[in-house]
């Protein structure tokens, strides 16, 4: 392939969030610049395994968690490191799915199916589909870094609210800001947000700021929705906003609200 993926700058990240009412646990690999990989690895491979045991949240129990990780180890050993990029895994609703970007679909199927013979007691499914634009990566994996940053900031905000006597049990308006490269992409995000009960409070262009996105993404928007700033908000609403902003080529800039005192 001519690309040594192991030396490419990036991070391993993860998240626990809510999606369509279900808890999702993610471990994923992100790159500072994934563009050199898109031509070399244009296929998205998936290995989906049905868990035999699961807890109340739909995650495998600890013993099976380790067993499922062995599936990835065996598959990785069978795959040609020059023809595949291991992206990570997602666990939800009693399923664990491993994701790869692949140069040779036939070789991927052959290697993975061969390795899965050692795990015949599991229900498995292997898929491979073209994704030359790496849409899955840019929409489902790459935004995790920003989501985790914003979640940490909001956790600090909630701690501050509690220090001021807020028990975080009362709903209140919580506003959220995002930046976009064009008016059209901002309007797409606005439509997405209003369909989910958010109200557009402000919108404008070229807001001053020192962050890269406030300089490169000139179109900003502030939306608001009334809800309780609790764990569900951190894992659900913030995740949805961060990934929706990324879907429309934007950057989610975080959330804010005022304290509520009894």
N, C-alpha and C positions, 0 to 999 in steps of 0.2 A: 504493500500500500504506500510505502514511503513516508508514513506518519507514525511516529512513536508516541502513542497516546499516553503512555506512562509518564512522559516528561512534560505533558501539557499542563499549564497552570490551571488550577481549579480547586474546588473544595468538595467535601462530602457533607451533605446536609440532610436534615430530616424534619418531620413535623407531625403533629397530631392535630387533626382538625375534623370538622363536621362537613359532610357532603350528602345532600339529599336525605338528611336525617340519620345517617350512619357514620360512626366513627371510622376514620381512615388514618392508618399509621404508615408513614412514608420514610424510606431511606433512599437517597438519590445522590448521584454524582453530577456536579455542575462544572462548567468550564468558563474561564474568563472570556474566551473567544472560541466558540464552537464552529465558526464558519469553515475552517479548513477541513472539518470532518464530514460536512454534509454531502460532498460529492463522493468521498471515499466510502461512506457507509449510508447508502440511501434507503435502506430497508429497516423497518421497525419490527423486531422479533419479540414475541411474548411467550412465556411459559407460565401457564395458570394451573395451580394445584388446589384441590379442595381439601380443606383441613378435616382431619378426623375428629379432633376435639377443638372446642372453642369456649371462650369465656362469655360473659353476658354482653360484652361489647363487640363480639364477633372476631376476636383475635385468638390465634392458637395458644394453647396452654404452654407453659415454659418448656416442658420436655419436647413437645412437638415443634416448638419454635426452633430448637436446636436441630431437630431432625430435618426440618424444611430447609434450613440453611445449608445442610449437607447436599441437598439437591443442587443448589447453586455451585457449591464447590466442585461437585462431580461434573456438572455441565461445563463449568469454566475450564476444567482440566481437559475436557474433550474438544473444546473449541480452539481454533487457530487464533492466537492473540492478534495476528495481523489482519484478521477478517471480521472482527467483532469488537464492539465497545460495550462493556457492561455498564448499564445506566443505573440500576437499583431495583427496588421492590416496593410494592404496595400491598398492604394487608387490610382487608375490609370484608364484612359480611361472610366470614368463614372461608374466604379465599385468599391465597397469596399469589401474587403475580410478579414474576421477574421480567425486567425489560432490558432489551439489547438494541443497539444499532448495528446493522449487518451489511457486509459487502457482498456476500455470496449466500442467497437464500437456500439454495439446494444443500450446500455444505452445512448451513445452520440446522436445517431440518434433520439431516443425516446424523450429525453429531449429537444433537439434543435428544432425539428419539432413541438413539443408541444408549445414551447415558441414563435415560429414564427407565430403561429395562430393569435397573437395579431397584426401582421404587414401584413395582407393579401393584402394590397394595393401595396405591393412591390413584384417585381420578385426576388425570392430567389432560391439558389441552395445549397444543403448540400452534402458534399462528405467526405469520410473517406478511407484512403488507408494505407497499411502497410509501415512504414518507421522506422524499428527497429534500423537502423544505424543513425537515425536523420540527414539524408543527407540534407533535407530542412533547418534544423537549421544551420548546419555547413557551408553550401554553401550560404544561403540567409540571415541569421539573424546574426550569430556570427561575420562575418567580418565587420558589421556596426560600431563596436567600433573603429577598426583600421582605417576604412575609415574616420570617423569623426575626429580622431586625425590627420591623414595626410591632410585632407581638411583644418583644422585649421592652420596647419603649412604652407600649400601652400598659404592660404589667406594672412598670414603674409609675405610670400615671394613676393606675388604680390603687397602688400602695399609697400614693400621695393623697388621694381622695379619702382613703380609710384613715390616714393620720389626721385628717381634718374632721373626723367624726361621721363620715359617710359610711353607712353599712352596706352599700352597693346592692340594696334590695328594691330601690325605687326606680322606675323607668324615668328616663329623661332624654331630651334631644342630644344625640351624639352626632357630631359632624365629621366629615371625612373629605380629604383633599387628594386630588390626583392630577397629574400632568400628562399632556398628549402632544404629539408632533403636528397635528393638523386639527382644524375645526371639525372636519368630518369624523375623525377618530374620537374626538371628545363627544360629539353628538351621538355616536354609537354607544359609548359608555353611558351617556345620559339616558338614552332610551332603555338600556339594560337596567340601570338603577331605578328609574321611575316605574318600570314594570314590576319591581320588587319592593315597592313601597317607600322608596327614598324620594325626597323633594330636593330639587336643585335650589340652593340658597344663593350662591354666587357663581359667576363664570367670567373669565377675562383672558387677557393676553399679556405675555411678557411680565409676569410677576417677578420682582427683584428677589434675588437669593443667591447664595454662594454654592449651592449644590449643583452638580453637573446637569441634573434633569431640569432644574429651573432655568438653565441657560439653553439647553438643547431642545427641550419640550416646552414650547412657548404658550400652549393653550391649557389653562388650568380650570378646574371645576371643583366646587365645594357642594357636597350633598349631605342631607341630614335625615335621620330617622329616629323615632322615639323607641327606645328599648332599654333593657337593664344591662349595665356594663359588668357582666359576670363571665364565668368560664365559657358558657355557650357563645357569648359574644366574641371572646378572644379566638375561640377555635372555629367558629362558624362565620359570622359576619365579616371579620377582618380577612379571613382566608378568601371568601368570595370576592371581596373588593380588590384584594391584591392580584388575584388571578384574572379577574375581569379586566382590570386596568392593563395587565400584560397582554391579554387577548387582543385588545384594541391598540397595541403598540405603545402603551403609556406606562406610567410609574405611579404606584400608590404611595402617597406621602404621609399617611398616618391618620389618627383619629384624635378627637378632643371633646371634652365635655366639662360642665361645671359641677362642683360638689353639691350633694343634696344632704341637708342636715335634718335629723328628726326633730 
